[in-house]
Amino acid sequence: MKKIIKSSSEWKKALTDAEYKVMREKGTEAPFSGDLYYNDEKGIYVCKCCDNQLFKSSAKFDSGTGWPSFFEIISDDAIKVIKDLSHSMIRFEVLCAKCEAHLGHVFDDGPRPTGKRYCINSVSLQFKKGINE
């Protein structure tokens, strides 16, 4: 279990520049640039900052957007969703419920059974191969 960091200076030391920009400053990685976009192995996806379990590999699908996409979260208390009015749009931001790292956004254009598309930055995730779903 990772210790949850509280200060910006601690986060800057613990994360790469790209990780910090996305997870602490609400940035976005370039589409099709993340290693996990192409991952099709079995396991779970956790928050890179705190190891909070977020998504099962069985909920991952190819949305064609360039970011790992999932139709379902691992549990109702895994994430927080807040309204995001940045960039002159109305979107819903996905945050880790444990450490409040920015993960990405959720949209209502995903596949059944949920109709959700959690569009998540690879840099915000760590993949745990072979962990039981």
Helices and strands as residue ranges (DSSP letters): H 8-14, H 17-23, G 35-37, E 43-47, E 53-56, G 57-59, E 60-61, E 69-70, E 79-84, G 86-88, E 91-96, E 102-107, E 117-120, G 122-124, E 125-129
